[in-house]
Amino acid sequence: MRSQLVLLSSVALFALAACGGAPASNPTSAPAPTTAPAATSAAAMTNTMNMSGTTVYKGSMVMAKSTPLTPDQVVTVSMTNFTYAFTPSRISAGVVKFVVQNNSSDQIHEILIFKTDLPAGKLPLQADGVSINENSTQMTKIASVEDVDPGKGGSMIARLAPGHYVYFCNTTGHYKLGMAGEFTIPASGTAAFTPLPTASAMAMTATETAAATPAGNPAPTEVVTVSMTNFAFKFTPPEIHAGVVKFVVNNDATDQMHEIWLVKTDLPVDKLPLTSDGTAIDETSTQLTKIGSVEDVNAGASGSMIVTLQPGRYVYFCNKPGHYKLGMAGEMNVVP
């Protein structure tokens, strides 16, 4: 429309000149027509789905003009505390759609994918020492789904060329708890998503732990790792002190779902009240006071809980049907 008006004005001025009349001077010059933007063969974008379902573009994924990429592979990503599960577990070079779901019950998680030569356990950190520096020149961002509330999800589409990639959760402190991994796509063939080994999770200092604790929640004074196997628990360190304690719980079994309940009771550990079918502990019994729990942890997955412990005796157990009867229970004395 603007170009038509300019054209008509030009024709009118030409007609006046042809008739011998001079146009009156106009102190305000007509604005120059807006130049249409040049056609772009490709636009650099990263597709991030926020929780309202709005697609935001902000990074390094190449999309031809405005035509959406058509994925040739779809990968489902399940996020828990503090691990990822990918289905399928291998991918090849090409256009990949990641469908991401936060299956944690109490933690915000996210997944960011970067191309880099750095190993997943050696990524550059921000000044706080607990989060990854996403602006580092040593890494190139490919795509992300960020700030996903528990029970929510999102998706991203990325063109993955052969090379080395890392993925991680950059919610404060989660990288240091081992929520990261890597994969190297070959020129032909497939690559496996490889998580950081549990031993690669970097222990946080007291200052870093405080920084990783959301406002309003008490900062843990002690962090205890719990390994669950068939059918036993292992606590590291074995002695627990009174205070605000964070339990990072790993299910190291290969074929069984496990969980941990922590209760206060005067009952012996082998005399806990059972449900009517006799296969599990009666969690509603007035003889038990629940302190905390991490429930329904799949094999290879993890979870966490933060509880305040007073000095004294506590009982813990797995309440999956039959597991208590198989001896998956114990007691601990919390020292001052």
N, C-alpha and C positions, 0 to 999 in steps of 0.2 A: 504493500500500500504506500509506503514512504517513497519508493522509487517512482510510482505512478504520479504522485503529487509533484515531485521534483521535475519529472518529464513534462507535465502540463504547464508548470510555471515557466519552463524553458521555452516551450512553444509560444506561450503568451508574450514573453519578452521579445522573442524573434518577430512576432506579428507586429508589435509596437514599433520595433526598429524599422521593419519593412514599410510602415506607414509614415515614417519620418519622425515619429515621436520618440523622445528619450525617456527611459524609465526614471521615475523619481528616486532620489537617493534614499536608502533605507539604512538607518544607523545600526540596525540589528541584522547581521548576516544570517541567512538561513543555514542551519547546521548541515554539515556534510553528511551525505548518506552513510549509514552504517555499512561497513564492509562485511560481507558474509564471511564467516570463518572458513578457512581452507579445509577441504576434506582431509580427514586423517585416516591413514591406512590402518593404524592400530592405536589403541588407547591402553596405557598402563594402569592396571586396576587390581585391587585385591578385594574379593567378595567376602564381606563379613556380615553375618546375619545377626541382628540384635534381637532381644527378646520380644519386641513388638512385631516382629516379622518384617521389618524394614531392611532392605538390602543397602549396605553402605559400601562404597568403593573408595579405597584409599592406599593402594600400594603397588604391587609389582607383578600382577598377573596380566598377561597380554590377551586382549580380546579384540578380534577383528571388527573394526568399526563398532556398531552398537549391537551386533549379532551375538547373542549369548553362546558361550561355549557348550558344546554337546559332549557330556562325559562318556568315555568308553569304559570307565570303571567306576563302581560305587563301593565305598568303604564305610561301614558303620563303626563309630567310635563311642565306646562306653567309658565315661569318666567316673571314677570312684575316689575314695581317699586312700592313697595318693597314687593311683595308677591309671593306665589306659589299657583297654582291650580293643583290638582291631579285628573286624570281620569283613572280608578275609584277612589273614595275617600277612599276606604278601601282595605287592603291587609291582607293576611294570611302568615304564615311561609312557606318558600320554596325558590325557585330560581326566582328572580324577575328581569325583564328587565325594566329599566327606560329610556324612550325616552324623551329627554329634549329639549325644544325650548325656546330661549330668545325672547319674544314678546315685549320687551321694544324697544323704538325707539331711545334711547339716552344713555343707561347705559349698561356696561358689567356686567353680572351676572354669578353665578355659583351655584351648589348645592353639598354639601358634606354631607355624612351620617356617623355618628359615633355611636358606641354602648357605653352607659355610664349609670351610676345611677343618674347623675346630671339632674336636670330639664333644659329645653331649655332656660329659662331666667336667668340661673346662671352658664353659661359656663365660663371656665377660659380664661382670656384675655392676650394678649401680653403686653409688656411694654408700647406701645403707648396708651393702654386703649380703642382702638376702633375696634380691630380685635381679633378673637379667637385664642388661642394658640393651634395649631393643633398637637403639640408635647407633650401635657400634658399627663401624665401617668394616668389621671383620665378618659381618653377616648380612645377608640380603633377605628381606621378608618376602615370603611367598603368599601366605594366606593365614587367616585366623578366624576363630569363633570365640569371642571374648565375654567375660563376666556372665557366665551362664548360671542362673540360680538353680538350687536343688530341684530335681524333677523336670527341668526345662531342657530345651535343645535348640539347635540351629544347624546351619549347613554352610559349606564353602566349596567352591570349584577352583581347582588349580591345574595349570599345565606344568607337569613335572618332566623336565629333561633329565637325561642321565647325569648323575652327580651325587654328592653327599648332602644329606638333609638332617636337621635336628627338629624335634618337636618337644614342647614343654608347656607347663602351666606356669604363668607368671603372676598369679595371685600371690601376694606377699608371703614369702617363706616356703611356698610349695615346691619350688625347684630344689631347695636345700633339703627337702624331705624326700627327694628322689623322683618327683613327678616329671620325668623327662625321658627321652630316648632318641634314637637315630635310625636312619636307613640309607643305604647307598644303592641307587638305581643303576644297573649296568646298561650298556648300549643295547643289549638284547637279554632277555630273561627277566626274572623277577627279583625283588628285594624284600627282605623280612623286616618288620618293625621290631627293633631291638630295644627293650627298655634298659634304663640304667640298672646295673646290679644293685641289690639292696645295700651291699657294702659301699657302693659309690655315693650313697646319700650323705651329704655333708652335714655333720653335726653343727647345730647353731649355738652360738654363745648366748649367755643370759641376755645381753643387750639385743642381739638379733632376734631372740625368741620374743622379747617384749615388743619389738617392732613388728613381728609377724602376728601379733595378737590383736584382733579387731577391738576398736574402742568399746568399752563397757564390759569386756570379758577379762577375767583375771589372767595375768601372765603366769605361765607355769613356772614353778620353782624347781621342778625336776621333770625330765623326760624319760620314760621307761618304754623299751621295745618289748613287745610280746609276740613270740613265735608260736603259732598253733599248728600242731601236726595231728596225726591219727594215733592216739587220742590223748594228747598231752599239751601242756603249756610250758614255755620257757620264758623267764623274765630276765631282762638285761637292763640295768644291774639287778642282781637278785635281792638286794636290800633296798627298801623303799622308805623314804622319810616323809614325815607329816608335812602338809602344805598343799599347794595347788599342783597336782600331778597330771601330766599329759601322757596317756598310754597310746603309743603307735602300734597298732595291731596288724600283724601279717599272717595270712593263712598260707602256710608253707606246705600244706597237704597238696597232693596232686589230683585227688579224686573225691574229696569230701568238703561239703560246706560246713563251716564251724562258726562259733561266736563265743563271746565272753561276757558273762554277767558278774558284777562285783556287788556283793551284798554284805550288810552287817547283821550278825546273828549270834546268839549264844549256843546254837546247836552245833554238834560235831559235824564235820564235813560229810560223813557217811550216813548221817541221819536227817537229811533235809526232807521236807514234806514233798510228797509226790502228787501228781495229778491222778485222777481216778483210774486212768488206764495203766498207771505204774511205769510209764516210759520216760517221763520228764518231770522236772521240778515244778511245783505249784508256785508260779511267780507272784500270785496274788495273796499268798499266805501272810498273815499278820506276824508270823514268826521271823519274817525276812524284811529287812529294810533295804530297798534298792539304792545303790550309790551311783551306778552308771552301767552302760552296756554298749557293746559294738556287736550288732546282730546280723545274721544271714550273710556272712562273708564268704564269697565263692572261693574255690581253690585258686591260689595265685593272686588274689585280690587283697586289699588292705582297708583299714578304717582307723578311726581315732576317737578318743574321748578325753575330756578334761574334767577332773573331779577334785574336790577338796577333801583331803583325808586327815582325820584326827589320829593321834597315836592309838594303837589298839589292834585287835584281831579282826580280819575280814575273811570272807569266803568267796571264791570265784569258781565258775563252772561253765561248761558248754551245755546249753539246753536244747540242742537239736535232739529229736527223739532217739532214745537209747544211748546217747553219748555219756550222760552222767553215770549210767549203769556200767559203762565200759571203763569207768575210772577217770573221765576227763573233768576233774574238779580238784580243788586244793584250798589251802588257806595260807594267809600271810600275816605277819605281824609288822605293822607300820611303826617305825621307831621315831622318836622326837627329832 
